[in-house]
Amino acid sequence: MITLITFPPTFGEPSASSFCTKAMYLLNMAGVEWQRQDTNDPRKWPKAKLPAITVDGRTIGDSNRIRVYLETLGVDLEPGLSDLDKSTAVSIIRMAEEHMYFHVVMDRWGNDDVWPIVRDVYFKDIPKLPRLIITKGLRKQLMKGMHAQGLGRWTPQERMERLEPDLQAITQRLWHGPYLFGAVPSAADASVAPVLASMRSTPKPTALRRRIEDDKVLSGYIDRVAAALG
């Protein structure tokens, strides 16, 4: 049996990480037998990140590598997609995971109103006093990385303006069907919907959260994918 190593459920989502939720969705799409093992400490897993799976004595880290493994079993995670659709799906997944995701990071780690809640949930296994000291350094390091990445240089309003074309691109596709590529979910949905869900589940009513939860198309899509793949 496959064991998925994942962060625990958080803020009403299956995991604190959209990438872990993605892995769950892919495993369910594949129809394989699996179980979850929750942890708040990713340090001993590949690249010190989650998700990871253990199977047949092997450990496979990274949600994309988990997808590749499932596809080696003969599973079709892009049912009915043409070659052109598949190339478009690559771009949409990259948009979600390499751009949209970092808006979630900024909304949670970079927002002084949200951060104390996130800190005390993500790092609840650390006693309070050392938690405050350790997470101060972690946050500083992460925000330095976000500044280098670029998004950390933008104001919240500028970030919303930057994100809006991505949300519109997803919405345009959803006018043509319940999922990104038609009537059935595919790997692209397993990537995109969890990122949108993370935006919607931030534990304070930020502009980003309100943008998603007030959008009937995007919120309906999040719930539809969760019902189909969760």
C-alpha positions in Angstrom: 0.0 0.0 0.0 1.1 3.6 -0.7 1.6 5.8 2.3 1.3 9.5 1.7 3.3 11.7 4.1 1.5 15.0 4.4 0.9 18.0 6.5 -2.3 17.6 8.7 -5.7 19.1 7.8 -5.6 22.9 8.3 -8.2 25.7 8.1 -10.8 23.3 6.8 -8.6 21.9 4.0 -7.3 18.3 3.7 -3.8 19.6 4.3 -1.9 22.8 5.2 -0.2 22.4 1.8 -2.0 22.6 -1.5 0.7 20.3 -2.9 -0.2 17.7 -0.4 -3.9 18.0 -1.3 -2.9 17.7 -5.0 -1.1 14.5 -4.2 -4.3 13.2 -2.5 -6.4 14.1 -5.5 -3.9 12.4 -7.8 -3.9 9.2 -5.7 -7.7 9.1 -5.7 -7.8 9.8 -9.5 -5.4 6.8 -9.9 -7.7 4.5 -8.0 -4.8 3.1 -6.0 -5.0 2.0 -2.3 -3.3 4.5 -0.1 -3.2 5.7 3.5 -2.1 9.0 5.0 0.6 9.7 7.6 0.4 13.3 9.0 3.4 15.2 10.3 4.3 18.8 10.9 8.0 18.1 10.5 9.2 17.6 6.9 12.9 17.6 7.6 13.6 13.9 7.2 11.7 13.6 3.9 13.2 14.3 0.4 14.4 17.9 0.0 12.9 18.5 3.5 9.6 19.0 1.9 6.1 17.4 1.7 4.3 15.6 0.2 6.2 12.3 -0.1 5.0 8.7 -0.6 6.5 5.5 0.6 5.8 2.4 -1.6 7.6 -0.9 -1.9 10.5 0.3 0.2 11.0 3.4 -1.9 10.4 7.0 -0.9 9.3 9.5 -3.6 9.1 13.1 -2.8 7.5 16.0 -4.6 3.9 16.1 -6.0 5.1 16.1 -9.6 7.3 13.0 -9.0 4.4 11.3 -7.3 2.4 12.0 -10.5 5.1 10.5 -12.6 5.2 7.4 -10.5 1.4 7.0 -10.8 1.7 7.3 -14.6 4.3 4.6 -14.7 1.5 2.3 -13.3 -0.4 2.9 -16.5 -2.8 5.4 -15.0 -4.2 8.1 -17.3 -4.4 11.4 -15.3 -5.4 13.4 -18.3 -8.4 11.4 -19.7 -9.7 12.7 -23.0 -7.1 15.4 -23.4 -5.6 16.0 -26.8 -1.9 16.7 -27.3 -2.7 20.4 -27.5 -4.7 20.2 -24.3 -1.9 18.5 -22.5 0.6 21.2 -23.5 -1.9 23.9 -22.3 -2.3 21.9 -19.0 1.4 22.1 -18.4 1.2 25.9 -18.6 -1.8 26.1 -16.4 -0.2 23.9 -13.7 2.9 26.0 -13.8 0.8 29.2 -13.4 -0.9 27.8 -10.4 2.2 26.3 -8.7 4.9 28.8 -9.6 2.9 32.0 -9.4 -0.5 31.7 -7.8 0.8 29.6 -4.9 3.2 32.4 -3.9 0.3 34.8 -3.4 -1.0 32.4 -0.8 2.4 32.5 0.9 2.4 36.3 1.0 -1.2 36.3 2.2 -0.3 34.1 5.1 3.3 34.7 6.0 3.6 38.3 4.9 0.4 39.6 6.4 0.9 40.7 10.0 -2.8 40.1 10.9 -2.8 36.5 9.5 0.7 35.4 10.5 0.1 34.9 14.3 -2.7 32.5 13.5 -0.7 30.7 10.8 2.3 30.5 13.1 0.4 29.0 16.0 -1.3 26.4 13.8 1.6 25.4 11.5 4.1 25.2 14.4 1.8 24.1 17.2 4.1 21.2 18.1 6.8 23.6 19.3 6.2 25.0 22.8 5.1 28.6 22.8 8.2 30.4 23.9 10.7 28.7 21.6 8.0 28.8 18.9 8.0 32.6 18.9 11.8 32.7 18.6 12.2 29.9 16.0 9.4 31.1 13.8 10.6 34.7 13.8 13.7 33.6 12.1 11.9 31.3 9.7 9.5 34.1 8.7 12.4 36.5 8.2 14.2 34.0 6.0 11.1 33.2 4.0 10.2 36.9 3.4 13.8 37.5 2.3 13.3 34.7 -0.3 10.0 36.2 -1.4 11.7 39.6 -1.9 14.3 37.9 -4.0 11.6 36.1 -5.9 9.9 39.4 -6.6 6.4 39.1 -5.2 7.5 40.3 -1.8 8.3 43.7 -3.3 4.7 44.3 -4.3 2.0 45.9 -2.1 -1.1 43.9 -1.4 -3.1 45.9 -4.0 -0.3 45.4 -6.6 -0.3 41.7 -5.9 -4.1 41.5 -6.5 -3.7 43.3 -9.8 -0.9 40.9 -10.8 -3.0 37.8 -9.8 -6.2 38.9 -11.5 -5.3 37.8 -15.1 -4.5 34.3 -13.8 -8.0 34.1 -12.1 -9.6 35.3 -15.3 -7.8 32.7 -17.4 -9.1 29.9 -15.1 -12.6 31.4 -15.1 -12.7 31.6 -18.9 -12.0 27.9 -19.2 -14.7 27.1 -16.6 -17.3 28.8 -18.8 -16.8 25.9 -21.2 -17.2 23.0 -18.7 -17.2 22.0 -15.0 -13.5 21.3 -15.1 -10.6 22.9 -16.8 -10.6 20.5 -19.7 -14.2 19.4 -20.0 -16.6 17.1 -18.3 -14.2 15.1 -16.1 -11.4 16.2 -13.8 -7.7 15.9 -14.9 -4.3 16.4 -13.3 -4.6 20.1 -14.0 -7.6 20.3 -11.7 -5.7 18.4 -9.0 -3.2 21.2 -9.1 -5.2 24.3 -9.6 -8.2 23.7 -7.3 -6.1 23.2 -4.1 -4.3 26.5 -4.7 -7.6 28.3 -5.1 -8.9 26.5 -2.0 -5.9 27.7 0.0 -6.6 31.3 -1.1 -10.2 30.9 0.1 -9.3 29.3 3.4 -6.8 31.9 4.8 -8.0 32.4 8.4 -8.7 36.1 8.1 -10.9 37.9 5.5 -8.1 39.3 3.4 -8.7 40.8 -0.1 -7.4 37.6 -1.7 -9.7 35.4 0.4 -12.7 37.6 -0.4 -11.8 37.6 -4.1 -12.1 33.8 -4.2 -15.0 33.2 -1.8 -17.2 35.9 -3.5 -16.6 34.4 -7.0 -19.3 31.8 -7.6 -17.5 30.3 -10.6 -14.2 29.8 -8.7 -15.8 28.7 -5.4 -18.1 26.3 -7.2 -15.1 24.9 -9.0 -13.2 24.3 -5.8 -16.1 22.5 -4.2 -16.7 20.5 -7.4 -13.2 19.2 -7.6 -13.1 18.4 -3.8 -16.3 16.4 -4.2 -15.0 14.5 -7.3 -11.4 13.9 -6.1 -11.4 14.3 -2.3 
